Amino acid sequence: MIEKFLSNNSDLSECPVRSVMDRIGDKWSLLILLILNEKHNVRFNELYRMIKDISQKMLSVTLKNLEMDGYVKRTVFAEVPPRVEYELTSLGESLLPHIIDLVNWAEEHLPAIKESRQSHSSDIHP
């Protein structure tokens, strides 16, 4: 499997897995996708209040990136004041089962990961 993958992706900058992970592997994207999966249509300020420690600028950038890649749809309503809502696209919805599997795996294995990190922390040299 890996040999076929590497032969089909000799230019790793074009690797499909890297491309997806570069987008969803940042600090906030997975959390935003999980929230949109549960809440469906969410306004910007509601997302901002739900996610502690994110700046408005970073939330805006992350949403734009998720929209650019087709995971999230932004809908602007012609109201005064303007109302903007975000929701998952079918592409975003198709990714969610895999994200949920990853979340479940991480929750199950995090204690072992932390233990391994702790036991190897003295191996790291600056």
BELWODA-V282930 format. One line per field, one symbol per residue. burial: I if it has 16 or more other ideal C-beta (glycine too) atoms within 10 Angstrom, else O. A space follows every 50 residues. Layout:
BEGIN
burial: ???
END
This chain:
BEGIN
burial: OOOOOOOOOOOOOOIOOOOOOOOIOIOIIOOIIOIIIOOOOIOIOOIIOO IOOIOOOOIOOIIOIIOOIOIIIOOOOOOOOOOOIIIIIOOIOOIIOOIO OOOOOOOOOOOOOOOOOOOOOOOOOO
END
